[in-house]
Amino acid sequence: MNFRASCFTSILLLALLLGACSSTPTQQASPTETIVNQPEDATTEARFSQNLSELMAQMAQTQGIPLSTLEMGFADAKTIPSIRKLVLPPSGSFKKNWVAYRRRFIEPIRLKAGKAFWEQNQTFLSKIEQESGVPAEVIVAIIGIETIYGRQTGNFRVKDVLSTLAFSYPDTPNKASREQLFKDQLQELILLCWTEAGGILPAKNSSQGVNSSRFNGCLNQNSSYAGAIGLPQFMPSSIRSFAIDGDGDGRIDLKQSPKDAIASVANFMRKHGWQPGMPIYFPVQDGAVGEARALADGEPQLKYTVQDLIGKGVLTKDQGDLQMGGVEPQSKALIVDLPYPDKDGNDQARYVVGLNNFLTIVQYNRSYFYAQSVAEFAEALGYKNQSVVPVSLTKASAKEAKSETKAAEPVKAKPKKSTNKKKLKQV
């Protein structure tokens, strides 16, 4: 898959199932609007119902969840035609546009909301940053780009979304693999809702202690058009694997609890390799655009060392100097291309050097546009995007420098010891 992505590239949006959220953020209706749930034709619905029934029977057999509970929860599930259109790949004439993408997400309304969100949760953000090593600005940027801090969490029922995409995905070259991905997410949703309702896995065919109302409410909660949930837009599998009870109330609520969302985003980033104190990206040096263009292949792999890129003129020496806010020379990096059409419609591109933390953000949402937007949103909130040298390393460096300075000083001749004790005493 080519990761030269923009927010409008729907096929890349679906790849997000492997990460935290399901789609590069798009304009969504307010959570207060009526949930969309329009049925398709009778043939499609019959096939949909059969496939859903088979999945429920499988879950009842393998997980022990009562079939009657599942049938009750999915009794009113329907396909949503509009979702099938939303996940279609763009037309052949579509041009990716980094400039338009950036303008859409790094703008005054989101930044103002981000500063307010930070102020409201400042103490907790500082605590989580200290524990996880993920900067508060990055966490705030992710939640802001995803949902504007809960203002845009989607207006589709999650069970309808995942059922539609699992059993009625549009005819595309990757239809089979995408249906399997969404089928897996639908199963993850069922397991998530069962445990949230008080159920234990495996359930051993008993619903004792399970809150049916909570189970159904979980299945019916709002999501994006690809099944992402809550302030940070986590897919069901990511909720089960990475979500955390940040506020300590005994349950995880990514829809209403900012602390749960903050802690969960930080945990996801940490578990996916975030390097505390390290930058996200470096700008490509003026005059090295041609070299950067030749190295940009769209593959999300750290192929080059920072030292290599310094040698090619893409980076400067101080960017390979940890003490100067850079990184270690042997740190790995990749060239990121951010294409856009100019005013005459000609293809242009901005290039940056992505470091390990850049790819960590890509794991959250598999789009270069998204990762760079998070970085620049965080910078707009005050993130320095440079190394924060650990105190231990700073002390060691200072000690080493002191030793070097002492070694460089001229050696002074030691005074001879006098054998005349009286004279020595007088002196």
Steps between C-alpha positions, in 0.01 A plus 500: 500500500629844412485724805508831315158563639254782531181526701293453188657166403234262620690181440770617739237592751403138531856393572456674831337188634852379574560805717298693752238674295315407187529798275684815433272762655218619280215738552234322700162592630457604860450214748163652584366446148273207413695181439496399133360151443347458156435144378599367157304275262346174618760273335790683658328498837430127479865421426606741773271335755623152412866595536432681827310199635794275415741730682277510809476121502878479475547747788251308714688176437856630540448761773204356685293817467130401499365503145175652623693797642679555170180466295328754722791743466510476120125463438474846340844507330489621140736587220573869436529581128671836558791329678566279200545816296721668757758221494538492123848596371533844337465550127800482270505877458532561874813684612629482854530841658715549808435874506121454512529221758719706730274804469202290597642364825755756618266794522388752765189318625681174574802675645282710730311189608832322552631769733175490697512119523860519620415757767208290623713187527842651564580314822399162361679560169820582688463181703447285191788668316728424795390136512489421129757735349245614239486884491172657610495707180504185286216341696293819477575530127381145428170540682447841340557376146291188557183651649561861613494366857176308465303737277515265198493137604275369220129451454472133402419204723821304531334159459343615171829641372706191570227262383460691174872503425546138611220355289417761236827667405494668157651319202865606505820305427564457873142411592581160655780626724302804611194295586716272712652801680157637586370157594785476748410842637135398534607200706722728710199729556290210628774393741551859611131554567466168680778584744373857544163355595659292773547178307802274537678333208457221424140540609418125528148564368393699801378859506490517879623839619485652153321832460302451176419869475869592520587230244247636251598858574860416418400344168289806416751771592599760243806454282664638189409358159777240546416399856733721708375594848534787745722806537813324369311296237619153601386190314355223720824297483702802612260568786546143623879512458602853591220694672558592865280604792664838549255647749498194725123447505529131419395517133637633172289769337662658195184696419452699820825478696784727379735329746424158355560637150826671596641196679393270216663709227825514700489125562445428131796719403725348766409145402574583135853615566489868590851615598475748791693821454559450127374719211233395250652636180764732354452739206698424185773757435459755226672382186454132586149457363625306199689257723197462726274436203729220382492334843123530558344167404182515710592194707455544877841364590797659676755437226767763552713613790506865592873492422421379146261791449753747638749367247250551218431857612139424595569576868758713680762380749321638803196280418726204572614649829296395803636788707383752240139381494559247225534123528782251500669475157407132470130565560285372215275715282295510181416765242136610512338658196196726539360560150274784395400675174614859454270779384550388139418138582860380470621228736713627787616347826641598835758265649590434864715242676283276715658345809388208717230707672357600163439133420346450843236759409454322166407190699216700653372609160674365193544825314807717457269802479350408835833446676645829375183682601524360852862617520421851379185527713713407801758760399225761481418410861862549605669166427871564425557197272855453621676257727465534874830361624446279808634648824733202550650553156535872560683440828725240339580739216574781744730271700675390183542860388641591839748215475605607152546859618708387794712279277561790264632729774882537518656292774644715776825392666448389858701697761783310658453398859725684742699308757530815714201460725548831671519689177198317365309583813585865472387502144 
